[in-house]
Amino acid sequence: MNPYSSLEERAFWSPAIAKRNMFDINDLWRPAFKIDGKSMIVTFGSCFAQHFSRALVARNFSWFDAEPAPMGLSEDDAKRFNYGIFSARTGNIYTTSLLLQWTEWAVGEKPVPDEVWEKDGRFYDPFRPRIEPNGFASREEVIESRLLCVEAFRRAITTADTFVFTLGLTESWWNEETGYEYPICPAAIDDSFGRPSDVFINQGYAQISASLRRAIGLMRHLRRGLRFLLTVSPVPLTATNSGNHVLVATMESKSRLRAVAGEVAGSVPRCDYFPSYEIINSPPFQGVFFEANRRNVNHNGVDFVMRTFFEGLSRARQADPAQPATPRPARAAQPAKSSADLVCEEEMLAAFGPVGGKS
């Protein structure tokens, strides 16, 4: 028997892609597990992860904020101080090894470091360099805030039903002496923060996969049955230290991340993959989801990604009458207009280019 004869239309390029308007391409994702309005969801990862948290909140899903802004802080100031960006005030977690590092601190596998950077009487957190734009008043404040964030990250794990993680980068910076990883090159933040012990590592498939698997395993020691939804950021690199052209470096990096995410989602129980990367970057969409700089994802791209996500949840609910209805928006959504509106440490690298400023 021909195994292709019984396949659905979505399995064939011509009816699923070629014969459709690009905006009519659908059924790109079928959830591996139930996510509904009662599911407690946390989001972490690269810049693009922020679109998921905003869309979930706008549609009255149960997005959990383990480290909310202080009472009375305006919405603009809350964003400026990195509250409500992710489910804890971690800043961007670009790599799977950074995810593992935060997880090891949260479960007590490794001690939380006491490294602090100082400049002009202000103090900065090397592991969250943008959470306080003007720095902290003292070294003690940095450490206290970091410990509070580690505890919030732990609380996010123990509270969540679904952990959404967006893989962003393979290129990473480490302190060779301590073994700690930083979210961005220290010298890119300020020349005085760089040290001879800072080393660049462009992580390979094996390291990326091992870190992700280890992080999932440690989290499930805290929260048995925790489900994971993996996705890959479609946003190209701001800059590369690999020695390759930034276009080549971007494709290599995203290909590795996509391969790891797919393999882990296909082999680890209660783990799924959502195709953010494919929706924005696949040839059928002809690059129309990018801004003029061909890097930031525009609002049409964000809308299409999130529409695909919620339509997938809706189809799953319709296929299972026992599932409760998927929540509908009950108030005006305030999503990012594009990826340019997100909080991203990596954008700081653009200032070191030949023309400077944001790309």
C-alpha positions, -999 to 999 in steps of 0.1 A, spaced: 0 0 0 13 35 -9 18 52 25 12 87 9 -23 79 -4 -40 83 30 -21 115 41 -39 148 47 -37 177 23 -13 195 47 13 169 39 17 179 3 34 211 -9 11 219 -38 -23 220 -21 -9 232 13 14 259 0 16 265 -38 -21 268 -45 -28 291 -16 -24 328 -9 4 330 17 -20 344 43 -43 314 38 -16 289 48 -29 273 80 -29 242 102 9 247 107 8 235 143 -12 208 162 -6 210 199 9 179 216 -9 187 248 -38 208 261 -33 245 268 -64 264 279 -74 293 300 -68 274 332 -33 263 323 -7 283 342 19 295 316 53 310 321 75 325 293 112 330 291 139 332 264 150 356 237 134 388 227 107 372 206 93 354 237 78 386 248 52 384 220 38 352 236 34 367 270 16 398 257 -7 377 235 -15 354 263 -24 382 287 -44 400 260 -65 368 255 -70 363 292 -49 331 294 -33 325 328 2 339 322 21 338 355 42 368 366 64 356 395 80 390 400 55 417 394 62 454 394 59 473 427 26 490 433 23 525 418 50 520 391 37 532 358 35 508 328 63 526 310 86 525 340 77 489 347 89 480 312 120 502 316 129 482 347 121 449 331 90 440 350 64 420 332 87 412 303 92 376 312 77 356 340 106 367 363 130 396 360 157 375 344 162 396 313 168 378 281 178 341 283 192 336 248 209 302 251 199 269 265 230 270 287 218 303 302 185 285 309 204 257 326 224 282 346 193 299 360 177 265 366 208 253 385 206 283 407 169 279 413 171 243 424 203 248 444 224 227 421 250 255 420 255 286 443 243 319 430 274 340 422 282 372 440 299 390 410 289 427 406 301 453 382 308 489 393 312 521 374 310 558 386 295 547 419 267 527 404 265 489 405 253 465 378 242 429 376 264 410 350 236 384 346 208 410 341 227 440 327 196 460 315 171 455 344 182 487 361 191 512 334 210 535 358 224 507 380 219 499 416 229 521 446 250 494 462 266 460 457 242 447 484 212 458 464 225 439 433 229 407 452 195 410 470 177 417 437 195 387 420 185 364 449 149 376 447 149 369 409 163 334 414 135 327 439 110 341 415 123 319 387 120 289 410 84 300 418 76 303 381 88 267 377 68 253 406 36 272 397 36 266 359 17 239 340 35 249 307 70 265 304 74 283 270 110 288 260 122 307 229 157 297 218 176 326 205 214 323 201 243 299 199 269 325 204 278 330 240 302 347 264 316 330 295 339 338 324 366 311 320 377 314 356 343 310 373 324 290 346 295 315 346 278 326 314 268 362 306 238 371 285 260 395 264 297 403 259 306 423 291 328 447 271 299 454 248 281 469 278 311 489 289 348 486 282 355 485 320 334 454 325 355 433 302 381 409 317 409 387 302 389 357 315 359 365 292 358 339 264 336 335 234 319 301 226 298 295 196 279 265 209 274 233 189 245 210 186 256 186 214 261 214 240 228 231 231 209 198 234 226 186 266 219 220 283 182 220 273 177 184 283 194 189 317 174 221 324 141 202 316 152 174 339 160 197 368 128 216 365 108 185 366 124 176 399 107 207 412 75 205 391 66 169 382 47 168 349 58 203 338 52 206 301 75 225 277 67 244 245 98 252 226 101 277 198 130 294 179 133 332 175 130 342 138 150 374 144 185 374 128 216 381 147 224 417 155 261 409 151 284 379 151 318 372 166 321 339 147 343 352 119 315 345 94 294 369 75 264 378 97 240 362 72 259 329 73 263 330 110 225 336 115 215 307 93 240 284 110 229 295 145 191 292 138 196 259 120 213 244 151 186 257 174 158 245 152 174 211 150 178 208 187 143 221 195 127 196 171 147 167 183 141 174 219 104 180 213 102 147 194 119 126 221 112 142 255 77 134 269 53 164 273 75 186 252 62 203 220 76 226 193 58 257 178 70 270 144 76 307 150 109 305 130 93 288 100 64 312 98 86 343 95 115 329 75 100 303 51 102 311 13 64 310 8 61 342 30 86 360 8 101 381 36 70 402 40 70 398 77 102 418 82 107 455 86 127 475 61 159 466 80 152 429 71 157 420 107 129 431 130 96 413 126 68 436 117 33 437 133 19 416 105 44 389 112 37 389 149 0 388 143 3 358 119 25 339 144 1 345 173 -29 338 151 -14 304 141 -7 297 178 -43 304 190 -59 288 160 -39 256 168 -53 256 203 -88 262 190 -86 233 166 -74 210 193 -103 221 215 -128 214 187 -113 180 181 -118 172 218 -152 182 231 -141 176 267 -118 205 265 -131 239 278 -134 268 254 -104 287 246 -106 322 261 -113 351 237 -99 386 241 -119 404 268 -100 437 265 -78 456 240 -45 438 235 -14 459 237 11 437 218 45 449 206 41 466 173 71 447 160 103 430 173 118 465 174 95 473 204 109 445 225 135 446 254 166 430 240 201 431 254 215 419 221 205 451 204 234 468 223 258 451 199 245 472 170 262 503 185 296 487 177 289 485 139 304 508 113 274 531 113 264 526 150 229 528 163 201 502 160 198 482 129 
